[in-house]
């Protein structure tokens, strides 16, 4: 962007919405598109080559997830995987009951799947987070009963970065009702915090590529051996008929490459994220009228603040003119008021002025300096 006789550096701080694709991952996709372009379901050599690429990616992704690759099913992204998990998981257990429990601050793809189940005759209980933004084991235990068939709680919240104790939540649900299927949306957690899917005790885990330097349009649902999910799509044998349709082999290959790159660099990157989080929090602590919505212990990649007196949309456009990109919450919500902050109990003034800052592998301290300076300018110019 050219302003005032010079070019402004692009400062991208919306990595929880999507990330820049790794160059190696993009090259991998291009290679598969142009060289290993067979249909992975075809029986000839070109098909066999494509299937080999896909299965290698499945193994690499499952290994990083700490899960059996036989249970990893490719989808078009996190939204489809969440729909498949929540609706398909509940319908598979319908004979045992008609109640579903989800946290009140899930991603829209889970909330709207739960609403769809309500229209189909299910009862849904929405769990509010505590003052620290956490879903507690006791709240899960209290909500689950003999009619509950599925529980869904995200591992990391996409707007405030709260990290939920999924292993304890799952144990509480299954202690109350051993037949419950437990799903966790790990889209914001995968390759950012260390965890092993099979050690969490959960039955279903959602991940996606574009939050970790992979392409948009591909994600996965991991299903624990013995768990059952009914398909939402029909028409082919692919993905063991759970998600039929020709697999997006180039995207899957790029997903696998991104997972390798992001997972191997996770320890070093995590330390950098913690340093950036501390630097941002110290910087905004000096600015009157800015309050912190993310709590201590949250994922350091995500910092949610409210600039009181300036509506989120106005602030976003002000920052954009300076080539600084943040968001007001989930990109999938298209600017709607945050149901996450509402579930936290914040008032409308705080919700209406909230912005989410999310760091990525390219973020530097100088980017934070520019952001804070721009926020100060906005408060000076827009609050008069």
N, C-alpha and C positions, 0 to 999 in steps of 0.2 A: 504493500500500500504506500502510495506517494503522497506525503503531506508536508506542507511548509518547506518545500525545497529539498526534501530528502525522503528516503525510504524508511518506513518503520519496520522493525523486526516483527515477524509473526510470533505471537505468544499464545500458544495453544494450551489451555488449562481446562479442557473438557474431555479428558481421557476416559472418564466413566461412561460417556456417551459412545465414544468410539476412539480407536487409536490409529496412528499412522502405521500402515502395513510395513513389516520388515522387508527390506529390499530382497533378502534371500528367499523369503516366503513368496513374494511376487514373482521372482524368477522361477521358483518351483512350479507355480501355477502356470506360467507361460510355457514352460517346458512340457508339462503334461498336456496342455491345450494343443500344442503344435507337434509334439513327437509321440507322446503316449496317449493318443486321443481315442483309443478304442472304448467301446461300451464295456464296463467291467462285468456285465452279465453275458457278453458274447463268448462263445466257446472256442473261437479261433485264437491265434497267438496274440493279435492286437488286444483282444478282450482280456486274455490271461495277463498280459503285461499291465493293463490298467487295473485289474483286480489286485495284482501284487502290490502296486503303488498304494492303493486304497487300504489294503490290509496292513501294510507296514505303518501307515499313518495311524490306523486304529490301535495298533500295538503301542506305538510311541505315545499317543494321547492317553491311553488307558494306563500305561506305566507311570506317567506324570500324575495322573489322577489317583494312583494307588488302587487300581481296580482291575478286575478280570476283563480282558478285551472282548471276550465272548458276550459280555453284557452291554457293550457300548454300541448304541444305535445312532447313526448320523441323521440329522434333521436340517432344516433350512436356517436354524438359528435357535437362540434361547427361548423366544416366544413360542415357537412351535413345540419345542421340547417341554416347556412348562404346561402348555395346553394338553399335550399327550400324557404327561405325568398326572396332572390333577384330574382331568376329565376321564382319561383312560384308566387311571388307577382307581378312581372312585367307582366307575361303572363295573370294573372287574370284581368289585367286592359288594355290589349292590344287594345281593341276597343276604348278606350278613348285617346290613344296616344302611341307614340313609343320612348319616351325619358326617360333616367334614369340618375340620378345624384349621384355620389359617391365621397368620398374623395379620393385623390390620394395616401394616405398612409394607406388604409384599409389592413386587413389581406388578404393573397393571395386567400383565399376561396371566398372573396367578389370580389376582382379584377378580378379573372378568371371567376367568374360567370357573371360579367359585360362584359367581353370579349366574353363569350358565347352568351350573348344577342346581342352583336354587330354582331356576325356571323348570327344571326337570323333576322337582319334587324333593330334592335334598335339603336338609337343614344345615346352615353354615354358621359357625361361631367364629367371630373375629377377635383375636387376642390383641389387647393394647400393650405396647412396650412399657417398661417401668421408667422411672425418671432419668435413667442413664441410657435409655433407648434400647434396652435389652428385653427379649422375651424370656421369661423366667420358667424354670422347670416346674415350679408349683402351679403357674397359670396353665401350663399344658396339662399337667396331671388333673387339675380341677375341671378342665374343659372336656377331656376325653371320657367317654362312657361306653357301655356295651354296644351302642348303636354306631359308634364312630368307626368309619372305615379308612379315613385318610387324614393325615396331618401334614401341612406344608408350612415350613418356616425357612426363610432365606438365611444363608450362612453369613453374608455381609450385606447390610442394607445399602442400596445403590445411591441414596441421597445424603445420608448422614454418616455412613461408614461404620455403623454399629456392628460389632462382631458377636454373633449369637453362639451360645454354648451348645452346639447341635448334638454332640454326643450325649450330653446330659438331658437335653430336651427329648431326644429319641428314646432314651432309657426310661424317662418318666412316662411317656406315652405308652410304651410297650409294657411297662409295669402295671399300668391301669387296664390295658387291653392288648394282649399279646398279638392279636390279629390285625392291629392297625398297620397300614402302610404309611411309612414316613418318607416324605419328599423334601429335599432341600435344593433351592435355587442357589448354585455356587458360582454364578456368572461373574460376580464381582470379586470372588475369593480365589478362583482358580489361577494358579501361578503368581499369586500375590501373598498368600499366607500358606505355610506348610500344613497339609492335611492329607490323610489317606481315606478315600471313600469307604473302603471296606472296614476300616477301624472306627468309623463314626457310628456304625450300627444301622445306618439308614438303608432304605430300599431303593430309592430313586434319587439321582443327582443330575442337575442341569448344568451344562457348560456351553460356552460359545467362543468363536474364534476372534471376532473383531474387537474384543476388549483386551486382547493380549498380543496385538501386532499381527493378527491374521486377517483374512478377508471377511467382508460381510457376506451373509447368505449361507453360512454353514455353522452348525452347532451340533450338540450331541446330548442324548439322554442315556445315562448309565442305569441299568436295571440289575439289581442284585439277584443272584441265582435263587429261584424259588418264588420271586415276586412276579405278579402278573399284571399286565397293562393291556387294555383293549385298544386296537388301532382306531385312529380318526380318519385315515385315508385307506382307500382300497384300489386294487388294480394290478398288483404285481408281486413277485416273489422277493424283491429286494428288501434288505434289512429284516430278513426272516418274516416278511409280510407285515411287520409292525409299522414300517414307514416305506410303503411301496413307491416306486418311481425311480427312474435312472439316477443314480448317485452323481453328485457334482464332484467328480474325481479331481479336477484341478483345484477346486476350493478345499477339498479334503486333504490333498497333498500339502497345500499351503498351510492349512490348519496344523498339520503334523509338524511342519518345519517351524512355525511360530511357537508351538508348544515347546519344542526342543530348545529354541533360543531363549524364550522367556523363563522356562523352568530352571535352566542351568545358570541363568544370571540372577535368579530370585534373591539369594542371600545378600549379594552386594547391593542390588537395587532396593531391597527393603531398608537397608541402612540409610541409603540416600533419601528415601521417601520420609523416613523418620526425621532426618535432619531438615528437610524442606518443610515438613509439617511444623516443627518447632520454630523454625525461622519465620514462617507465616504467622503463627499464633503470637509470637513475641512482637511482630511488626504491627499487627492489627490491635494488639492490647493497648497501644499508645494512641489509638484513634477513637475519640469520643463518638458515640452513636453507632458503633459497630459491635454487634454481639455474636457470640459463638454458639452455633446450634449443635455441632458435633461434640460428643462427650469424650472424656479421657478414655483411652483404651480402644478407640475406634481405629479402623484401618487408616494408616497415615496417608494413603494416597488421596483420601477424600476429606475435604474441610468445607463444612457448610456454615455460612455466616449470614447475618441480616444487617443490611445497611439501613437503619431505621429512618423513615421519612422519604425514601426513594423506592418506588415500585420496581420490582425485579426486571420487568420488561424494559423500562427506561434505562436502568443501569446496564443491562446487557447491550443495548444499542449504543450507549455512551462509550462503553469499553470497546465495542466492536470498531468504532471510528478510530480507535487507537491501535487497532490490530490485535486486541486482546480478546480471547474467546473463552467464556465460561458459560454456565447454564443456570437456569432457575430450578432445575430438578431433573427428573427423568426425561430424556429426549422423546421417549414414546408417548409421553403425556401431552406433547405439543403445546406447552405453555400453560396448561391447566394448573390451578392451585394445588399445592402439594398435599396429598392425603397423608404423606409420611409425617410432615411437621404437624398436621392436624392431629394425627394419632399420638404424637408426642405431647399434645396438650397446649401447644403454643397459640397465642392469640393471632387474630387476622393481620394486625399490623406487622407482626414478626414474619408471618407466612408470606405476606404480599411483598416483602422486601428481601426475601432470601435469595442467595446465589450459592451455587455449588462450584467449588474449585477442586479440580481433580488433576493430580500430577501424572506425568508419564516419564518415559525413559529419557526424553529430551529436555525436561524441565531443569532450569538453573535458578540459583538464588537471585540473579539479576532479573529474571522474569517476575519474581515475587516483588522485587523493588518497584518495577514498572507498574504492576497491578495495584499495589498499595498507594503509590503516588497518584494513579488514575482515580482510585476510589476517593482519595482526599480531594482531588480536583472536582469530582462529581458532587461531593457533599458541599463544597464551597459554591459551586455554580448552580446546582439544582435545588438546593434546600433554601435558597434565598426567598 
